[in-house]
Amino acid sequence: MSPLRTTLAAALLGVLCWGCSDEAPPPPEAKERPAPAKPKVADAAQTAEVVYAYDPTDKRDPFRSFVKSIVDTGPTDSPLVQFDISQLTLMAIVWGTDAPKALIGDPAGKGYIVIEGTVVGKNKGRIIAIEDNLVRVKETYVDALGRATTKSVEMRLREPQGG
């Protein structure tokens, strides 16, 4: 070990031993705080206690949802009408409520929340039922002979397992 390190180690040991004495440190001196000045009472009207009363007039209810209702604006505003139903995938279903909802994904992986009555697909099909495992879509399209044909398509969350 070098003489510089030895000297530094000895100095550090000396400082540590000096701080470990048996004497207790003196107690801190208690300083008295001056008493706060009492406000001067000029008038009885100034000392009257103000009682707060909540007035809900013209205020928003903090427990009401920001979304008033879900409105289906038709096929022109829905991005799901750009794809064929076979290109859409059913990703999730919330069905234990009064208004069941489903999450449908497009080919790019973007998800959309839909309800019964939402327009989906190029043939402008409407969702007619959301059940625990599937979403039923009713498509009406015109065939080659000019007749309106209605077709029911089921989008399943899980494919049935054979076995």
N, C-alpha and C positions, 0 to 999 in steps of 0.2 A: 504494500500500500504506500502511496506517496505521502510525504510529510504534510502536504497541504490537506489531503483528505483526512489524515489522522488528526490534524489540528481542528478541522471543521467538525469532525465527529465528536471530539472531546468538548468543544464549545457547545454543541447541541445537547450533549448529555448533561453538561453543567446547567444549562438553561432549564432542562426538564426537571432535574433534581431540585433546583432552586424553587420551582413552582410547586413542588410537592412538599410543603411544610405542614406540620401538625396544627399550626395556628389557624383558627377560623377567621375569615375576613370580618372586618368591623361591619356592623349593621348599617344599612343606608339611613341617612338622616331623614326623618319625616318632615316634609315641608307642609305647612298649613296653607290650604287654598283659601283665598278670600271668598266670602259668601257672595253669591250672585246678587246683583242689585235688583231690588223689587221694583216693578214698574209703578209709576205714580198713577193713582186713580184720579182722573180729572172729573169724570162724569159717569153716572150709572149706565147711560146708553152705550158708552164705549166698552164697558165690561160685559155686556150681554153676550151669552154664549150663542154661537151660530150653529143651528141644527141643519144638517144637510138632508134634503129630501130629493130622491131620484124622480125625474120627470121623463117618461119614455116618449113624449110627444116629439115627432119628427126625428126619431132615432131608429136605427136598424136593430132588429132583434138579433142578438149575438149568437143565438142557437139555431137560427134558420139557415138553410143551405144557400149558397150563392147561386146555385143552379135552380131556377124556378121549375123548369120542365125540359124534357128532351123532345125536341121538335124535329120530325123528319122533313127536311126541306125539299125532298124529291130527288130524282135521279141526276140532275145536273150538278148538284153540289157534293154528291158522295163520290169519293175516290174509288170506291169499290165497284162502280159501274164500268170502270175501264178494263176489268179483267173478266175472263170467263169463270164460271163457278168452279170448274174443275181446277183452276189455278189457285183458288183460295183455299186456305187450310183453317180448320177449326182448332183453336189453341186452348181455350178454356171456357167454362160455363159457370155462371152463378145462377142457380136455379131454385134455391130454397126461399125465395122472396116473392112478394106480390108481382113484381115486374122483373122477370128473369132477364139476364143479360148474357151475351156471349162475346168472346174475343176472337175476331177473325183476322188472320194474317194474309197479307198479299205476297206475291212472289219475291219481293225485295226484303221481306221479313218484318215489315212495319205492321203493327197491330191496330185494329179498329174495334171499338166497343159498339155493339149493335143490340137492338131490342126488336121485339115483334113489330112488324110493319116497315122495317128498314129496307130500302131498295138495294139489292146487290146483283152483280153480274151484268154482262153485256145485254142480256135479254130482259133486263129490268125486272128481275124476280123479286118478290116480296117475301120476307121471313114471316111464316105463318105460325110457327111453333118453336119454342126453345124448351127442350126437355133435358133430363139429367145427363144424357149421353149423346144427343144429336140436336141438330138444328134443321128444321124442314123449311125449304124454300119452294115457293110456287112460282113457276115461270110460265108466262103466256107469250107465245111467239107465233108468227104467221108462217105457215109451211109453203112449199112450192106451189100449191094449188090455191093459195090465198085464204085458206081456212085458219082461224085462230085455234091453236092447240095449247092445251094446258098440261104442264108436266111438273110433277113434284120431285124435287131433288132432296136427298138427305145428306147432310154433312155430318159425319160421325167424329166424335172426339177420339174414340179408340175403336180400332177395327175389331170385329168379333174374332175370337181365337178359336180355331178348329182343334179338335183333339179328342 
